[in-house]
Amino acid sequence: MTLSLDDVKRIANLARIEISEGDAQQTLAHLSGIFNLIEQMQAVDTESVEPMSHSQDMVQRLREDVVTESDQHVLFQSIAPQVEAGFYLVPKVIE
């Protein structure tokens, strides 16, 4: 994908960003470099590569699933502005 200077200025306008001519040229160069890198990565044949969850074959050390802290919800809710039935009450933000 190739961008033009007009594309960069249009994107800046849509994002409500004021951009000078020099900054637009520099941004165009950066974005073109990013798009070239993406094109190079997409050109690599990965058909025979099996997906993996991690780059190294490691096993994560796990700890026992036990409670390590005491229940302090009463203490935490004592400083809350509004609480009802064990829940924090917050102002309505969507009408």
C-alpha angles and dihedrals in degrees: 000000000000125000129204129213089254089056091054092048091048092050090049090050092050089050089048091240120145108223129184123221092255093048090048091054091048092047090049090054092049094047092046089053091051092049091048090052091050090050090051092050092048091051092062113102107236099164094112096042114103115221115250134191095219136019092231127051098241136145118223116235110237130201128213115277099241133138110260100174132052123244107270101166092119090055093047093047093048090075096041117110094232132010131172128180092345094309130111113242115218131183118269108256102176121057 
